[in-house]
Amino acid sequence: MVSHEFMYKLLTDIVGEDYVSDDEVICEAYSKDPLMRSVLRKHRKDLTTRPEFVVLPSNTEEVRDVVRVADRYGFKVIPLN
């Protein structure tokens, strides 16, 4: 597994620093799901519901590159529309 800092650098190289966040509050906000599944898991003390990063790609190529990097280094990708 790669370090948090290394992965952050790879992601910012793809989408730019303004479009990657590892801020605790932002990641917590993105961990919520409108169907309440993640809220229910949270009550069971499942810490996997909070992402390590929030990445906001702006085009298909950036999405492709983010997914490739995540796959290469074993990070899960959970797309939101």
Steps between C-alpha positions, in 0.01 A plus 500: 500500500624847417512791740218748530730781385614307191142426395398861561784614271398257226138616514587869499726441199193369317223743598678791666534593864165681513315179411643255755423516869601294798337744741320305773179706478477478121569126499239452772244697296566285194463183706126560533268329258148615425361151560632506860702176463823668607332669794379162623848350459646794688282421800655155502845662533610414145776752426531390138212726403726809496718537191868583528470748212230682310601548136299710256615427145368730230513278192510139381878491476542609861248239614693235307834607649363515857353151464828365359704646785252374759504152349879493477544586867202313644268790582127452466305739277142585585347715227239761580294673239 
